[in-house]
């Protein structure tokens, strides 16, 4: 089974590693840079670190690296290292702090503000030609910018839609939900407990905050303002959490959602035990593999009271070390990696969405299963940049859990979250 991309990585060890990086990076500014040195005429050796999304990641990346090395035989040699996502942040932080960062690496886009703030990411703008930039979905490309500079190219893209049981909705005489009123009706009328419940609500484990953001964004709310201060106490935020709490209390979800993880809810939807659940395009392949007879479709997440539609979206990025000794050769490798054939193979194999326009226009991504996700990138809303966003996610998660479990009202839970975030 495909591993889930974009899970929250790390915890307390990440904070320790980041602190170590902040100290060590100062001491290594004058030290050896990334990669291996090479005198004139010698073969340049580059290190490439990439996160593991599934068992397919290593062979996909290795095939591309082998092709590059063959095309640049005697001039540039790239060595590939694959790392688990839950080790990726700390591995990068420690290597950066010791002056041994890989020349080219993949990472979560939300880490840009942290690593760029420590002068460990190279701005890419001097390398980005207009022709090269024009090959990308521009909204997706913009996700890798911070303080007016481009630090990352999109390497893995996700947009989340609402999956729903088409047969169940047809039997109930309902159309795909477009508004919160539609969603409430569908959630409370399509369930047949205990065999099937309405909306899957994962309130344990990873991505609890992401699930709440479906409601937050589509009620005109946000996590942070332009100054990095919490917006979770704003009326739009409170209304969103109140709606979700009311839906659960009305029997529109599985009982006691704090006992369900994202993985469990995914399994329940695949098994036909839920009418609806919002997630990414990888669910298409999972259903095809595990329950191909399931009748389902996917639509943009419903909005409240005519608010603009916002699609919860996530990117991971590809970047260069600010200390690489071979920036030109590293960039040559990056450009090679973004050939259409390699990105098509990666996006299809890993269940991601295409960042390249040419890939998005392929028959595969224009199919009924994937075109709605590609189209949804037009309304993509990405995670904000904040050096302590991982902590913010955890604070938001606890607030949602408190409200859904009845430990606090939505207003109380979000007021507490705002107070904690603004002290970071």
C-alpha positions as CSV (number, residue, x, y, z in Angstrom):
1,X,0.0,0.0,0.0
2,X,1.3,3.5,-0.9
3,X,2.6,5.4,2.1
4,X,0.9,8.7,2.7
5,X,2.7,11.8,1.5
6,X,2.9,15.1,3.4
7,X,2.5,13.7,6.9
8,X,3.8,15.8,9.8
9,X,7.4,15.0,10.3
10,X,9.3,14.9,13.5
11,X,8.5,16.3,16.9
12,X,10.7,17.3,19.9
13,X,13.8,15.9,18.2
14,X,13.2,18.4,15.3
15,X,13.3,21.3,17.7
16,X,16.6,20.1,19.2
17,X,18.1,19.6,15.7
18,X,16.9,23.0,14.6
19,X,18.4,24.6,17.6
20,X,21.7,22.8,17.0
21,X,21.6,24.1,13.4
22,X,21.2,27.7,14.5
23,X,24.3,27.4,16.6
24,X,26.4,25.2,14.3
25,X,25.7,27.1,11.1
26,X,27.4,30.2,12.5
27,X,30.5,28.2,13.2
28,X,30.6,26.6,9.8
29,X,30.2,29.6,7.5
30,X,33.9,29.6,6.8
31,X,34.2,25.8,6.8
32,X,33.9,23.4,4.0
33,X,30.8,23.7,1.8
34,X,28.4,21.1,0.6
35,X,29.5,18.4,-1.9
36,X,33.1,17.3,-2.7
37,X,35.7,19.6,-4.1
38,X,37.2,19.1,-7.5
39,X,40.2,20.7,-9.2
40,X,40.1,21.8,-12.8
41,X,39.4,18.9,-15.1
42,X,38.3,16.6,-12.4
43,X,34.9,15.0,-12.3
44,X,32.5,17.0,-10.0
45,X,30.7,14.9,-7.5
46,X,27.3,16.0,-6.2
47,X,25.2,14.6,-3.4
48,X,21.4,14.4,-3.9
49,X,19.1,13.7,-0.9
50,X,15.5,13.0,-1.6
51,X,12.6,11.9,0.7
52,X,10.9,8.5,0.4
53,X,7.2,8.7,-0.5
54,X,6.7,5.0,-1.2
55,X,8.6,1.9,-2.3
56,X,8.6,3.4,-5.8
57,X,10.7,6.5,-4.9
58,X,14.2,5.0,-4.9
59,X,13.9,3.2,-8.2
60,X,12.3,6.3,-9.9
61,X,15.0,8.6,-8.6
62,X,17.8,6.2,-9.3
63,X,16.8,5.7,-12.9
64,X,16.9,9.5,-13.4
65,X,20.2,9.8,-11.7
66,X,21.7,7.0,-13.7
67,X,20.6,8.7,-16.9
68,X,22.2,12.0,-15.8
69,X,25.5,10.4,-14.8
70,X,25.7,8.6,-18.2
71,X,25.0,11.8,-20.0
72,X,27.7,13.6,-18.0
73,X,30.2,10.8,-17.8
74,X,33.6,12.0,-16.7
75,X,32.2,15.5,-15.9
76,X,29.6,15.2,-13.1
77,X,28.6,12.3,-11.0
78,X,25.5,12.4,-8.7
79,X,25.1,10.1,-5.8
80,X,21.5,9.5,-4.5
81,X,20.4,9.1,-0.9
82,X,16.8,8.3,0.0
83,X,15.7,9.2,3.6
84,X,12.4,8.4,5.4
85,X,10.2,11.5,5.8
86,X,10.2,11.3,9.6
87,X,14.0,11.6,9.5
88,X,14.2,14.2,6.7
89,X,14.1,17.5,8.7
90,X,16.6,16.4,11.3
91,X,18.9,14.8,8.8
92,X,19.0,18.1,6.8
93,X,19.4,20.2,9.9
94,X,22.3,18.2,11.3
95,X,24.0,18.1,7.9
96,X,23.6,21.8,7.4
97,X,24.9,22.6,10.9
98,X,28.0,20.5,10.3
99,X,28.7,22.0,6.9
100,X,27.9,18.7,5.2
101,X,24.6,19.5,3.6
102,X,23.8,17.7,0.3
103,X,24.2,19.8,-2.8
104,X,20.6,19.2,-3.9
105,X,17.8,18.0,-1.7
106,X,14.0,17.6,-1.4
107,X,12.2,19.1,1.6
108,X,8.8,20.3,2.9
109,X,8.1,23.7,1.4
110,X,6.9,24.9,4.8
111,X,10.6,24.6,6.0
112,X,11.8,27.3,3.7
113,X,11.4,30.1,6.2
114,X,13.3,28.2,8.8
115,X,16.3,27.1,6.6
116,X,16.4,30.3,4.5
117,X,16.4,32.3,7.8
118,X,19.6,30.4,8.7
119,X,21.2,31.1,5.3
120,X,21.2,27.4,4.4
121,X,19.1,27.6,1.2
122,X,20.4,29.1,-2.0
123,X,18.0,31.5,-3.8
124,X,17.3,30.0,-7.3
125,X,16.3,33.2,-9.1
126,X,19.7,33.7,-10.9
127,X,19.3,30.2,-12.4
128,X,15.7,30.5,-13.4
129,X,15.3,31.4,-17.0
130,X,12.0,32.7,-18.2
131,X,11.7,29.7,-20.5
132,X,12.3,27.3,-17.7
133,X,9.8,29.1,-15.4
134,X,7.2,29.0,-18.1
135,X,7.1,25.2,-18.0
136,X,5.6,25.2,-14.5
137,X,2.1,25.8,-13.2
138,X,2.7,29.3,-11.9
139,X,0.6,29.1,-8.8
140,X,2.4,25.9,-7.7
141,X,5.8,27.5,-8.5
142,X,5.0,30.5,-6.3
143,X,4.6,28.2,-3.3
144,X,8.4,28.0,-3.1
145,X,9.0,31.8,-2.7
146,X,9.8,33.5,0.5
147,X,10.6,37.2,1.1
148,X,10.6,37.8,-2.7
149,X,13.0,35.1,-3.5
150,X,12.5,31.6,-5.0
151,X,14.1,28.9,-2.8
152,X,12.3,25.8,-3.9
153,X,10.9,24.2,-7.1
154,X,7.8,22.1,-6.6
155,X,8.8,18.4,-6.4
156,X,5.6,16.8,-5.0
157,X,2.2,18.5,-5.3
158,X,-1.1,17.6,-3.6
159,X,-4.5,19.1,-3.8
160,X,-7.4,17.8,-1.6
161,X,-10.9,17.2,-2.8
162,X,-14.0,15.7,-1.2
163,X,-14.4,12.1,-2.1
164,X,-18.0,10.9,-1.9
165,X,-19.9,7.7,-2.6
166,X,-21.8,8.3,-5.8
167,X,-24.1,5.4,-5.4
168,X,-25.1,6.4,-1.8
169,X,-25.8,9.9,-2.9
170,X,-27.9,8.8,-5.9
171,X,-29.9,6.4,-3.6
172,X,-30.5,9.3,-1.2
173,X,-31.5,11.7,-4.1
174,X,-28.6,14.0,-3.3
175,X,-26.2,15.9,-5.5
176,X,-22.6,16.4,-4.7
177,X,-22.4,19.0,-1.9
178,X,-21.4,22.5,-2.8
179,X,-22.4,24.4,0.3
180,X,-22.1,23.8,4.1
181,X,-25.8,23.2,4.2
182,X,-25.5,20.5,1.5
183,X,-22.6,19.0,3.5
184,X,-24.6,18.9,6.7
185,X,-27.6,17.3,5.0
186,X,-25.5,14.7,3.3
187,X,-23.5,13.9,6.4
188,X,-26.6,13.4,8.6
189,X,-28.8,11.6,6.1
190,X,-26.5,9.2,4.2
191,X,-25.2,7.4,7.2
192,X,-26.6,4.0,8.3
193,X,-24.8,3.4,11.7
194,X,-23.0,1.3,12.5
195,X,-22.5,0.0,9.0
196,X,-21.8,3.4,7.4
197,X,-21.3,7.0,8.7
198,X,-21.6,10.3,6.9
199,X,-18.4,12.3,6.9
200,X,-15.1,10.8,8.0
201,X,-13.6,13.0,10.7
202,X,-10.0,12.1,11.8
203,X,-9.2,13.8,15.1
204,X,-6.2,11.8,16.2
205,X,-2.7,11.4,14.8
206,X,-1.4,13.5,11.9
207,X,-3.3,16.0,9.8
208,X,-6.0,16.9,12.3
209,X,-5.1,20.5,11.6
210,X,-5.2,20.0,7.8
211,X,-8.7,18.5,8.2
212,X,-9.9,21.5,10.1
213,X,-8.4,23.8,7.4
214,X,-10.9,22.5,4.9
215,X,-13.6,24.3,6.9
216,X,-11.4,27.2,7.9
217,X,-10.3,28.2,4.4
218,X,-13.7,27.7,2.9
219,X,-15.2,30.1,5.4
220,X,-12.8,32.9,4.5
221,X,-10.5,32.2,7.5
222,X,-6.8,31.6,7.8
223,X,-4.2,30.4,10.3
224,X,-1.9,33.4,10.3
225,X,-2.1,37.0,9.1
226,X,0.6,38.7,7.0
227,X,2.6,39.4,10.2
228,X,2.6,35.8,11.4
229,X,0.1,36.4,14.1
230,X,-2.7,33.9,14.8
231,X,-6.1,34.3,13.1
232,X,-7.6,31.3,14.9
233,X,-9.7,33.5,17.2
234,X,-11.3,35.4,14.3
235,X,-15.0,34.9,13.8
236,X,-14.5,32.9,10.6
237,X,-12.3,30.5,12.5
238,X,-14.6,30.0,15.4
239,X,-17.6,29.6,13.1
240,X,-15.7,26.9,11.1
241,X,-14.9,24.9,14.3
242,X,-18.4,25.4,15.6
243,X,-19.8,24.0,12.4
244,X,-17.6,20.9,12.5
245,X,-18.5,20.4,16.2
246,X,-22.2,20.7,15.4
247,X,-21.9,18.2,12.5
248,X,-20.3,15.6,14.8
249,X,-22.9,16.2,17.5
250,X,-25.7,15.8,14.9
251,X,-24.4,12.3,14.1
252,X,-22.9,13.3,10.8
253,X,-19.6,11.5,11.4
254,X,-18.3,8.4,13.2
255,X,-18.8,8.7,17.0
256,X,-15.9,10.1,19.0
257,X,-13.7,11.2,16.1
258,X,-10.8,11.7,18.5
259,X,-10.5,7.9,18.4
260,X,-9.9,7.8,14.6
261,X,-6.7,8.6,12.7
262,X,-6.4,9.7,9.1
263,X,-5.2,6.2,8.1
264,X,-8.2,4.6,9.8
265,X,-10.7,6.9,8.1
266,X,-9.1,6.3,4.7
267,X,-9.5,2.5,5.3
268,X,-13.1,3.0,6.3
269,X,-13.9,5.0,3.2
270,X,-12.3,2.4,0.9
271,X,-14.3,-0.3,2.7
272,X,-17.6,1.6,2.0
273,X,-18.1,2.5,5.6
274,X,-18.2,6.3,5.0
275,X,-20.1,8.4,2.6
276,X,-17.5,11.2,2.3
277,X,-13.9,12.0,3.1
278,X,-11.6,14.8,1.8
279,X,-8.1,13.8,0.8
280,X,-5.6,13.8,-2.2
281,X,-5.5,12.0,-5.6
282,X,-3.5,9.0,-4.2
283,X,-6.8,7.7,-2.9
284,X,-7.8,6.9,-6.6
285,X,-5.0,4.3,-6.9
286,X,-5.7,2.9,-3.4
287,X,-9.4,2.3,-4.2
288,X,-8.5,0.8,-7.6
289,X,-6.2,-1.6,-5.8
290,X,-8.3,-2.5,-2.8
291,X,-11.9,-2.0,-3.7
292,X,-12.3,-1.4,-7.4
293,X,-16.1,-1.8,-7.4
294,X,-16.6,1.2,-5.1
295,X,-18.6,3.9,-6.9
296,X,-17.3,7.3,-6.0
297,X,-16.4,10.7,-7.3
298,X,-14.5,13.8,-6.0
299,X,-15.4,17.5,-6.0
300,X,-14.1,20.7,-4.5
301,X,-14.7,21.1,-0.8
302,X,-18.0,22.9,0.0
303,X,-17.9,26.5,0.9
304,X,-20.0,28.5,3.4
305,X,-22.3,31.3,2.5
306,X,-20.9,32.1,-0.9
307,X,-17.3,32.3,0.3
308,X,-14.6,31.8,-2.4
309,X,-13.6,28.2,-2.9
310,X,-10.2,27.4,-1.4
311,X,-8.5,24.0,-2.1
312,X,-6.2,22.8,0.7
313,X,-2.9,22.1,-1.1
314,X,0.6,21.1,-0.1
315,X,3.9,21.1,-1.9
316,X,7.3,19.7,-1.2
317,X,10.2,21.4,-2.8
318,X,13.6,20.8,-4.4
319,X,16.4,23.1,-3.4
320,X,20.1,23.8,-3.4
321,X,22.4,24.2,-0.5
322,X,23.6,27.7,0.0
323,X,27.1,26.2,0.7
324,X,27.4,24.0,-2.4
325,X,30.8,24.3,-4.0
326,X,29.2,23.5,-7.4
327,X,26.1,25.6,-7.9
328,X,26.3,25.5,-11.7
329,X,26.6,21.7,-11.9
330,X,23.9,21.3,-9.2
331,X,21.6,23.4,-11.3
332,X,22.4,21.4,-14.4
333,X,21.2,18.3,-12.5
334,X,18.0,20.1,-11.4
335,X,17.2,21.1,-15.0
336,X,17.8,17.5,-16.1
337,X,15.4,16.2,-13.4
338,X,12.6,18.4,-14.6
339,X,12.4,16.9,-18.0
340,X,8.8,15.9,-18.8
341,X,9.5,12.2,-18.9
342,X,11.0,12.0,-15.4
343,X,8.3,14.2,-13.8
344,X,5.5,12.2,-15.6
345,X,6.9,9.0,-14.2
346,X,7.3,10.4,-10.7
347,X,3.9,12.0,-10.5
348,X,2.1,8.9,-11.8
349,X,4.1,6.5,-9.7
350,X,3.7,8.4,-6.5
351,X,0.1,9.6,-7.0
352,X,1.1,13.3,-7.0
353,X,-0.2,16.1,-9.2
354,X,1.9,17.6,-12.0
355,X,3.9,20.7,-11.5
356,X,4.8,20.9,-15.2
357,X,2.1,22.1,-17.6
358,X,3.1,19.5,-20.2
359,X,2.5,16.7,-17.7
360,X,-0.8,18.1,-16.6
361,X,-2.0,18.0,-20.3
362,X,-1.2,14.3,-20.7
363,X,-3.9,11.8,-21.1
364,X,-3.2,10.3,-17.7
365,X,-3.9,13.6,-15.8
366,X,-6.8,14.6,-18.1
367,X,-8.6,11.4,-17.1
368,X,-11.8,11.6,-15.0
369,X,-9.9,10.4,-11.9
370,X,-7.2,13.1,-12.0
371,X,-8.5,16.1,-14.0
372,X,-10.6,17.4,-11.1
373,X,-7.5,17.5,-8.9
374,X,-5.4,19.2,-11.6
375,X,-8.2,21.8,-12.1
376,X,-8.4,22.4,-8.4
377,X,-4.9,23.8,-8.4
378,X,-6.4,27.0,-9.7
379,X,-7.8,27.6,-6.3
380,X,-4.9,26.1,-4.3
381,X,-4.1,27.5,-0.9
382,X,-0.8,26.4,0.5
383,X,0.6,26.2,4.0
384,X,1.9,29.5,5.3
385,X,5.6,30.2,5.8
386,X,6.6,30.5,9.5
387,X,9.9,29.3,11.1
388,X,7.8,27.6,13.8
389,X,5.0,26.3,11.7
390,X,5.4,22.8,13.0
391,X,4.6,24.0,16.5
392,X,1.7,26.0,15.2
393,X,0.2,22.9,13.6
394,X,0.4,21.0,16.9
395,X,-1.3,23.9,18.7
396,X,-4.1,24.0,16.1
397,X,-4.5,20.2,16.4
398,X,-5.0,20.4,20.2
399,X,-7.6,23.1,19.8
400,X,-9.6,21.0,17.4
401,X,-9.4,18.0,19.6
402,X,-10.5,19.9,22.6
403,X,-13.5,21.3,20.8
404,X,-14.5,17.9,19.3
405,X,-14.2,16.1,22.6
406,X,-16.1,18.7,24.5
407,X,-13.2,19.8,26.7
408,X,-13.7,23.4,25.5
409,X,-16.0,25.4,23.4
410,X,-14.7,26.3,19.9
411,X,-14.2,29.9,21.1
412,X,-12.3,28.8,24.2
413,X,-10.1,26.3,22.3
414,X,-9.2,28.7,19.6
415,X,-8.6,31.6,22.0
416,X,-6.1,29.4,23.9
417,X,-4.5,28.4,20.6
418,X,-4.1,32.1,19.5
419,X,-2.5,33.0,22.8
420,X,0.0,30.2,22.5
421,X,0.9,30.9,18.8
422,X,1.4,34.6,19.4
423,X,4.0,33.7,22.1
424,X,6.1,31.6,19.8
